[in-house]
Amino acid sequence: MKNLINKIDHDDIDKVVIVAAVLAVIMAVFIPIVMVMLFQEIFFFDREQWLLSRPDLSYIVVIASFLIVPLAGITYFFTKKVWYKRHPLIGGGFVLLLMLLAFPVAYMGMMHYYYMDDEGFTYSPIASLEEEFFPWKDAEEVIVITSEGDSVASYEAIEFVFSGGKRFELEANHEVFTYRQRIFRVIEENGGEVVR
């Protein structure tokens, strides 16, 4: 085993680092969008939900996780002189540990989502891996944030205010815009107020 380890060449490790970095950059462009949507649809979708969506930050964090790999490669090459003095496996092991950091970061991004059903609003924040559930009966108001430009007002965001002071602002994307009337109706039926 020791002879096999001693036969490992610096060039072999360099090639592996370069290929991994290039593949990660290519995948960072295409894979996160599909990966986040599929992961969340498979693990969090339920027939009872009428809206399952993910904030833009979830995509950004997953893209950043892919970019950890080339950053680890760049770190490896900047510190290559240190690794030359020691065995090449030390540098390879170090860069591998940095690259493995991409997995928990990607998982954290994929766990950032929200969904709505007839019972309430469920939100999984980026900093936590646990969902927070807020029943519609606890919703005090929904604030519609609009932007006005050239005499035409458009939805910019919708903010939920729940009892206890908890607030959530959702960007008015296509899905939220599609379900806005249902959101307003459910909150008004449960005693909340819609502020336009």
C-alpha angles and dihedrals in degrees: 000000000000090000090051091051091048090053092061108111128213089235092058092054091045090054093050091049093049094047092047091049094048092047091049092052091049092047092047088065098051114014106059096064093053094036096054094046095047094045093050095042092051099044105028107028117108129176090236092064119092094188130029114172141158127222118239089249091069090061092045093053093049091049089050090052090059090049091056088076097061090041089055088049092051090049089051094053094045090053096038094114089062091052092048090063090055131036117302090236091068091062092040091050092048093051090045091055090050091048091051088059085075092073099062091042091053091047091052090053093049091052092061109098145111135215139185131212136160090281100054151284120311121195132182109197122214095243094052133052093209128087123239116213123205117184117222090239088067093054109110098181148344116221117204110211113203134182119217121212130161094347093306120107119205134185113261102170144341119227124201119206115196129189110275091045098276110152131189126186117200121194109241096246123163094274095050090045091051093052098038095107091050091047091050093046094049092049093047091048089055094051100266126130129237111217113199 
